[in-house]
């Protein structure tokens, strides 16, 4: 069956009228599809960016973690101001330090050394080599094994010395090493050790060491200031200030003058230093045996040391304080008659009788005990009788069967118990002998005794001049 012409026209008109709606629907569908595609593309882009961001973050974190791992062994060296170190962590890497001209090896954990020394923190940070090596070998030529040993002791224990402080030469070396290696706290601890050594020994460094410090340490350093103050005190109190000043370089002397000017407003110290041979300081007297015992090594002296000094004070071929060689043992010798030696004084002769010699001994003992003067510091540990309990030497009388001290000698002199100068000398040398018997050679007490003996012998040898001077004064009156 065929359709009429009118029906065909109506159908065509209807289709034409619906074309815009169909286009809109088609466009809507296309837009929907495109929207989905665009959203998908946006999501994919966003997800891609997120994944990229996460990936970059992970990479950065991984790199940071790897960086930390790589830097962990060198972490003390990386941070000079805030080193991090703990014994709870593993420290498998070692540094072998070849110390001194003899290249004596010292082995220390690398992390520990870097944590303690700013110099080695920088050294291993800048070196950045041998990172996989079990040990590094470095040279440290400008010091000695002894000096480095004390520095090592400080790094591990926080104390410069275990029992008694070493001498000034070693302590100065320790200070210089602590300064050059940047070992935190070592310089200050060394200054304290030097002050303690001075308290125990009543001495200051010799002129040569003073000059060495000026040549090897920076201006304004703590060790310079300390020694400058000590030297200024010495200059103010010593009878040998002129000789001491001549031995100093111009630069040191100029700074010393400035330091002395700052002390002019304060009273001079009560004690004066010993002769320039030992260059004694001017600290107050030692606080007795107890202070020295607290810093002694507690070891017994070797038996051979007893023979070092006889009761008369001889030491091999060394002359006695009176200038005689091989004087024997006055404590066991029989009665002696005084030697009648004569010295010309003014217009007459002076006879060295026993009474005059004992008068000299009395005067010398008085100067030793009365003070003020350089004797005050020298005689501190030897002034009073030893009290084993309070002085911290419970076995003293077991090792020293014949104790002697200056106050006991003073009592014997006042009671006129000395028959001649030899008996006085024997008691004095008994003090020395007792000290050398009880203490070891490295003990500050041994060193203090040597200084006292040296000074005593120098003064005792001036007996004849003293008597001649006294006679001359009496003759002129």
VENVENWO-V471492 format. One line per field, one symbol per residue. phi: phi as a letter, one per 20 degrees, with the letter a starting at -180 (. if undefined). psi: psi as a letter, one per 30 degrees, with the letter a starting at -180 (. if undefined). burial: + if it has 24 or more other ideal C-beta (glycine too) atoms within 12 Angstrom, else -. Layout:
phi=???
psi=???
burial=???
This chain:
phi=.defgffffffffffffefgffffffffffffffffffffffffffffffffffffffffffffffffffegfdgfffdfecfdbbffdeceecddeeemfelfecdcgffffffedfffffgfffflclfeffbddcdceebdffffgffffffedncfcecdffffgfffffffffffemefnfffffgfffffffffdlcdgfgffffffffdcffnffffffffffffffffdefdffffffeeffffffffffffffeffdffffddffgfgdlfecfgfgenffffffdeemeeffgfffefcefenfcmefffgeneemfndgfdffgceffeeccfcldbddeeefffffffffffffffefmfqffgffegfdfdffdgffemcfefffedfcfbbfffffffffeleefbfffffffffffffffffeeefefgfffffffffgfffffffegffffffffffffee
psi=kklleeeeeeeeeeeeffeeeeeeeeeeeeeeeeeeeeeeeeeeeeeeeeeeeeeeeeeeeeeeeeeeeefefgeefejeeikkkkfflkifklkjkjklffhkkkkkkeeeeeffjeefeeefeeehlhfgkelkklkifgaleeeeeeeeeeeefgkeledkklleeeeeeeeeeeeefhjkfeeeeeeeeeeeeeeefhllkleeeeeeeeffllkgleeeeeeeeeeeeeeefkfheeeeeffkleeeeeeeeeeeefffflkkkfkllllfefilahllllhafeeeefglfglkkkeffefeklffglibgkllffgkkhfajfffllkkkkkikkkkjcgakkkileeeeeeeeeeeeeeefelllfeeeefefgelkkjeeffgifgefefjfilkleeeeeeeefghfkeafeeeeeeefeeeeeefeellffkfeeeeeeeeeeeeeeeefgeeeeeeeeeeeeff.
burial=-----------------------------------------------------------------------+++++++-+--+-+-----+-+++++-+------+-++++++++++++++-+++----------+-+-+--+++++++++++++---+++-++++++++++++++++++++++-++-+++++++++++++++++++-+++-++--+---++++++++++++++++++--+--++-++---++-++--++--+-----+-++++++-++++++-++++++++++++----+---+--++++++++----+++-+--+--++------------------+-+-+-++++++++++-+++---++++++++++++++----+-+--+--++--++++-+++-++----+++++++++++++++++++++++++++++++++++++++++++--++-+++-++------
